[in-house]
Amino acid sequence: MGFRDRADAGRQLGAALTRFRELNPLVIGLPRGGVVVAAGVASALEADLDILVVRKLGAPGQPELGLGAIAEGGVLLLNKPLMRQVRITKEQLQSTIDSENDELKRRLETYRGDREPIEVTNRLVILVDDGLATGGSVRAAAGALQHLGASQPVLAVPVGSPETVRELTPMFSEVVCLESPAQFFSIGQFYDDFSQTTDEEVVELLTD
């Protein structure tokens, strides 16, 4: 299938989720790129749109290697087997956590400003990202949603690694993934345009 860009992915994903329209869903996007997809889903479902800020904890010298993640609400998830494998020290880990906490706070102030998060309790929550690779951010988001009172949210993504989709399925009431090919190398391979989403784009989508 593939997608022209994140907006196209949001339209296609929204079309696959129309059965939820009458259930007054709350669509939550993971910044940055997931918010663009989530905006398309929210438009298709005539639903409220909000964000959940999550930050991956990268390994020293290997920022793409996720040792865990943090999320708003004080959520901290760690991949301890991987931490032992890369032999990260407590000091290195704490330095990474502190740095990512600073960025998490910056993004919250930038994206949400003075607005309070939309209440998730007793709402059907549809969590949206632009794709699933290792799933670290989504795991942290699931923990944050549980902490905030959401019960068994739905996860919706345009594309995902088959292994990651299987691992995450027990954490959600349902996982909707349009593409889950055996030959999965990266999320970007399924987009014609996978350029980075800016803070300004996220703010604009949230204030529309």
Buried (B, 14 or more C-beta within 10 A) or exposed (E): EBBEBBBBBBBBBBEBBEEBEEEEBBBBBBBBBBBBBBBBBBBBBEBBBBBBBBBBBBBBEEEEBBBBBBBBBEBEBBBEEBBEEBEBEEEBBEEBBEEBBEEBEEBBEBBBEEEEBBEBEEBBBBBBBBBBBBBBBBBBBBBBBBBBEBEEBBBBBBBBBBEBBEBBEEBBEEBBBBBBEEEBEEBBEBBEEBEEBEEEBBBEBBEE
